[in-house]
Structure formats: structure tokens, C-alpha cells
Amino acid sequence: MPGSGHQRDFQKLPIVVKLYIYVLGGCGLALAAMLFAHWSFKPPWLFAVYLLLGTLSSGMKVRLPGVTGTLSVGFLFILLGITDCSASEAVAIAWATTLTQLYWKPNRRPRLIQVIFNLGSTTIATTAAYGLLRFLEQLPGMIAPLPLVLASSGYFVANTLSVAGVIALTEGQSIHATWRKHFLWAFPHYLVGASFAGLVSIANRTEGWHSSLLVLPVVYLIFRSLGVYVQRLETEKRHAEEIAALHMRTIEALAYAIDTKDDTTHDHLRRVQTYAVEIGKRLGLDAQQLEALRVASLLHDVGKLAVPDAILKKPSRLTPEEFDKIKTHTIVGAEIAERIEFPYPVAPIIRAHHEKWNGTGYPDGLKGEQIPLGARILAAVDCLDALTTHRHYRPAMSLEEAIAYLRSEAGKSFDPKVVEALERYCHEIESLLKELPPPTWQIHQSQLPPPRGAPAAGFETATAELHRPTDTPDSFFSSFSEAWQELDSLVQLSRDSGGVEPRNVLALACQRISEWIPHELGVVFLNQARVLVPFHVHGKAKSSLSDLWIPVGQGLSGWVAENGQPIFNANPALDLGEADQLQPELQWALSVPLKISWQAVGVIALYRGQTHGAFRGSELKLLVGLAPKMAFLLARCAETNPTLPVLQDRVDSSPLDPNVFRQLSEQTRRTREQRGHLVMVLCETRTPVEPRACDSALRAEESMELLAQALRTCCRSTDTIYRVGKRRFVILLHGAGEQAAVEFPHRVELALTHLQERTKTRAFSLDVGTAVLPSDGEDAIELLAAAEGRLLFTRLRHGDLSDGFSVMDETVPTEAEW
């Protein structure tokens, strides 16, 4: 007979459980009082024997697997009392066995309410079985053993079901599932006991009461068989629990490792899991669904393994393209979960945990009840914990503020039923979280890259703005051409004017940029041993930035230097932190990498506030286009730094005609829209083409015409060649790809060799840089910048000092490496 001791203290039980215990125990005691008040006697010696043997045998008890109750073999004498004694005598035997079972060598002394409940439940079960037996015996045609078997079954169901009800209500599970899990295994023993009780009853009527003593060996045999069976169950259960615990630890380790990539803390995972499971219990999920939710709450972001770190750790808003990549983590995560083959439905929860109640979520656009309940719960609790956690772009909300936000999104993003449950039980779950023991292990953040925050809150428009047509194209093309020409002039000035410090030239370039792109604060960072240090600061609060340094990969500009991509209208605090006293006034940042092909020599970052408003797409395009020139200037300024290439190339003023740039932009745009391929080639003479440097019969312009003809022999009829300034050509190879980009410089070299043989002069030399659409960029500005960087790389490879060019970095990569 099972006892109902339970792990939770009675005072902490839910009110419905307390009410259930009080009602059931009270009804049973009232029924017992009525039976005892109308005591009826059958042969007293038989009742005395059953009472004594039942009391003695109740000390032989085994512990039930999975609960804190016990099962004794005294039930056999309760069945004999039901068969041969009156109802009041049968209940008295049941009370004697119950009290012995509760007080004989208990783990802890039973509480009074436990005693009342056990006596009440066993009274109800005994009376019900007694009534059922008498009723069945009166039915005509009933075979003799069948009434006792059915009555014994009724006693087993009534007695165990009452205890299963306490467990189920306490743990939020279904009574039927709890009963099957904890008690059904003992049913065959009751059937054996019923058969033996029938035989003993027949023997008593034919041979006398002393035949009842024969039951003792059988009682001991049943006790031993129960003990062996329960021990085997415990061993199998312990093994299954160890395997399940091993699987859960593996899942937790994987989840923590994944979320460390996304800078999510262990506390976040524990909170989400606890909230999800507790809300699931209160919404009636069964044991299988709860286990699925428990695992899914840990693994819901496992699909982020397929998302690049550059996107996961991006410290500013995401572009639409980056967000599309983020959205794939739900599909990838579900596929991973399906391969694991969990015995409960984990994959559907992972796939749907970003679906929204109104159908605007991803990946499948499910709506309302189409979304699995576990996914609806996970979506709401994940949002709740995110809102109550500090983020770099906003402080943490209070629990009340977060619940208010969820309430405002109920019926839109979240299931109203789930939000209501969260609002009702959030404080209770918070109390439960405080009682949880600390985690037994954790991944120490100090051993990992410092946290950079998670992508959040809408889209950045850097990539979109770079590819979006400019509102006033004519003025933009003119401005870009003017700026390109002016920075070219400054590059020339940095080389030719011995009395002008390169740093002053860089300062002049920054001043001109501040006129083209107004801002309150601008910083040119120099990359020194993977640490960005302010090399030139202009605008407000210069002095307060003297100690600022940003490791590559951290902050805003550190991310830009690490990934080689610009960031547009991000939060300046990610760079400046507390360094700038005027930082609260600065609200937008524009940060662009300064690259020389394969190496980021630094970053230029512009910050501004309400005075000028957010940066515009045209300003982003302009700064990206001018970045190679600024990289040249910064490299010259860092001439004494042995980790950087030192550039001293001869560059004449090369104005990029607005009409030419407009045509380049238009052809690039058309090719991109048609999903075609295009190679942009930038060619520049290594020395100025002047009459004194050529054959006496050749003039400068004639020399450039000859170069143009030589380049034409390298192209197809569909390709386009543009003359840009005194020394440059831009060539568009339509429909060409990566292979053509690699082969074209060799074709140019061969064409120049033929030209030199034909003209009998060695005055012709070209450096070539190539860029491929779409792998190197998706508009003319990006392709020009990439081609210019590779052109400079070509000069680094040559290292020809006779042409006024020197290299101090001995680790220049090979052509295959770049």
C-alpha cells in the first residue's frame, strides 16, 4: 500500500493540492467513523488473525521507485478482510496495516496531515472494494474467482489513484500519466495476491481458520519478489537517469558553447529554461512536451553555428542581408535537432520559436494555433529575459516594464494565453529562480573574447545605402569626382613637399572630409599590433581621447577593422565609452576601414549628434570611395612603424570625370540587377609619361594613346575602356569573372612587351589592380576601392625603389594568398 510522503514541504504545496488532501482525508475519516459506529462482527477469531498477520506483514515494505512512498505486502490481508470479514472489520485491518507502514522504521516521522490522508484514502479504497465485491457476488452467472479479482483491481486503482492525484497536482502533470509511471507496475502483484486470498478464503471455510497461517510463507515470497523487482527497477531507472543526465549535460555544454559565441550568459539559459518549463506546467503540457520544452529552451539557438561570427558579434544594427542570414538559424537548428532523434518533439519548437502570433514571424509565417505551444512559450519567455537583461543599446527593463511590453504585443507577436500566464506567475517563478543552486560549472568569460553584445533592434542600412541610387545623382557624382581629385592632390603633396609633414597632410585631408561630411568628432585610428590607437583627432573633446585604444575585434571600429566592412549610424558609445565627455551628445557613428588590399592599416570614424542628424547614404558612399586615399596617407604617416608597408609611389592628379563615374555606376548597377558578372580593372602608369622619358618622336599624349591601343588588344569588343586623368585607365570586362581577373594582368604585361618591341623604348610600364562583381563589391565605389587596393598591392610586390617606391614589410603575401 503506497504512502504519500512527498519531497515538497506541505506548506509550500499549491492551494489546490492542500484542498484535495483535506477533502479526501476528511471524507475517508467520516466514512470510517460511520462504519465503526455500526460495527458488525463475523467470526472474531478470523478477524483477530487477519489483523495480527496484517500488522506484522506491513513491516515488510519496499520503496516505490520515483516517489517517496512505500508499498507493503499487508494489502494481502486487507483483501482477505474484504473477502471474509465485515466492512468495518476490513477497514480496521486497513487502518492497522497503514499505521504500521507509516510508523515502522520511517525515513522521517510522518506529519499529521499525511496520516489523515493515508487513513482516509485507504478507507475509501477498502469500502469501495468491499461494496464492489458484494455487488458482483449477487450477479447471476458470475464465475466464483472473478468478483474477487475485480474487487482487488478496484482496491488497487482507488488506493493508488488517490496518491497519484497528489503527485500530479503538485508537479503539474496528468493523473493518468503519473499513475501509469509510478504505480501500474505493481498491479500484477495485486492480482497474484487476489488469487491467493481467494484460495485462503476457500481453505478457511473448508479446513478452518488455522489454514490462514499458511499464508505467511507466501507473504514472505511476495515481499521478496517485490523487493527484487523494485531493486531491478531502481537499477534500470538509475541507469536511465545517468544516461539522461549525461545527454542533458552534453546538451547544456553545447548550448553554452553556442551562446558564448553570441555572448549569452549561463544565467540567461537557466532563466529561460526555468521560465519555459514552469509556464508549460501551468498551461497543461504533459511530461513529453515538458521534456521537449526543457531541451528546446537550451538548444533553440543551436542553428547559430551556421551564422558567421561577424554577424553574431556585430555591435550595431543588422542590414537586411545580415538579418536574412540570422533567420536561417531556426531552420538549421531544427535540422540538427532532427538528426539527434530526441524521443520528444524538440525540432518543431526550435524551428518555430521566432514565429509570431499574427503570422509575421519566420521561417514559415505560422499563425496562431499553428505554432506549437512550446514554441509560443519559448518565444515569450526568451523575449522577457532579453528585456530584463542589460544590452549595449539600452538598459535592462524592470520585470513590470517587460511584462507591460509583452502585454502590448499579446495578440500580435505573442500568444495572449502565454502572456497572461507569465503575468500571473512571473513573481512566483522569480522566487523559484532565487532558490536554484548555482551552476556546477561554467565557461569563464575571461578565457574567451570579451563580450561585444548581441545584434538587436532593427536594421542598419550600410549595405543597402551603398547600393541604393542617390537622390541627386548629378551632384553626388560631381562631389565624389571633386573629392577624389583633391585627395589625389594631397597624396601627391605628401610625397613631393619635403617641408610638409605627412601628418599635416593627413590633418588637411580630415579637414576637407569634415567639410564634405559634417560631424562633431572625427578620429583616424592607426592599427598598431592589432590595437587601434587615435592617430589624428579633430572636433570636440580631443584631449579626452588621448588614452583611448580599441583592440581589433572589439567595439565599433574594432569590428570594422577585423571584418573590413563599414558600419553606418551605429551607437558612438561602443567606441568612445566614457572617454568622451561630450559622448551623450553624439548619437550616430560612421566607421569605414582603411585598407591596403590585404591589410587594414586603420579606421576612420566620424561621430555626430542632433546638429547634423543621422548620416546619409551618399555620405557613406563618399567616405567608402575615399577610404583608399586615406589609407595611403595614413600609411605614409606611419612610415616609422615596421609593421606597415611604407608607400612612396608617384601619383599625379587624376581627376575622375563625373560623366565617366556616372557611366561606371550605371553599367555596374545594370549588371548587378541582371545578376551578371563584371571585372573592373584599374591601370596606372608607374612613372609620368613625359616627352623626356620617352622616345624623342613620341609626345606624352601619343604615349597614352599607344598604351590605350595596347590595352585594347587585351580586351574583347564588348569591353569598355575609360581614360581617367593623366595616368589612369579604368576597364570594364563585361561578363567576366574571377579567372579573367587573374589572367588580365598577364595579358597586359604581354601587350606592353609587344609595345616596347614595336616602339623601341622601355618607357611603358603599368600597374594593374582588379575587382570582381559581386565578390569584391556591388557598386562602382566598392569596386574602385578594391581595385585601387590591389593596384597598390601590385606595387608592394614589385618593391621597385627606382620608381620611388619602397617596402619595409617583409611579410607581403603571395598572389595566391591575397
Secondary structure, DSSP 8 states (H G I E B T S, - for coil): ------SS-GGGS-HHHHHHHHHHHHHHHHHHHHHHHT---S-HHHHHHHHHHHHHHTTSEEE-TTSS-EEETTHHHHHHHHHHS-HHHHHHHHHHHHHHHHHSS-SS---HHHHHHHHHHHHHHHHHHHHHHHHHHTSTT--THHHHHHHHHHHHHHHHHHHHHHHHHHHT--HHHHHHHHTGGGHHHHHHHHHHHHHHHHHHHHH-GGGGGGHHHHHHHHHHHHHHHHHHHHHHHHHHHHHHHHHHHHHHHHHHHHHHHTT--HHHHHHHHHHHHHHHHHTT--HHHHHHHHHHHHHTTGGGGGS-HHHHT-SS-B-HHHHHHHHHHHHHHHHHHHHHT-SS--HHHHHHTT--TTS--SSS---GGGS-HHHHHHHHHHHHHHHTS-BTTB----HHHHHHHHHHHBTTTB-HHHHHHHHHHHHHHHHHHHHS---S----GGGS--------SSB--HHHHHHS--SSHHHHHHHHHHHHHHHHHHHHHHHH-TTS-HHHHHHHHHHHHHHHS--SEEEEEEEETTEEEEEEEEES--GGGTT--EETTSHHHHHHHHHT--EEEE-THHHHTTS-TTGGGEEEEEEEEEEETTEEEEEEEEEEETTT-S--HHHHHHHHHHHHHHHHHHHHHTTT-TTS-------------HHHHHHHHHHHHHHHHTT--EEEEEEEESS---GGGS-TT--HHHHHHHHHHHHHHTS-TT-EEEEETTTEEEEEEET--HHHHHHHHHHHHHHHHHHHHHHT-----EEEEEEEETTT-SSHHHHHHHHHHHHHHHHHHH--GGGT-----S----TTT-
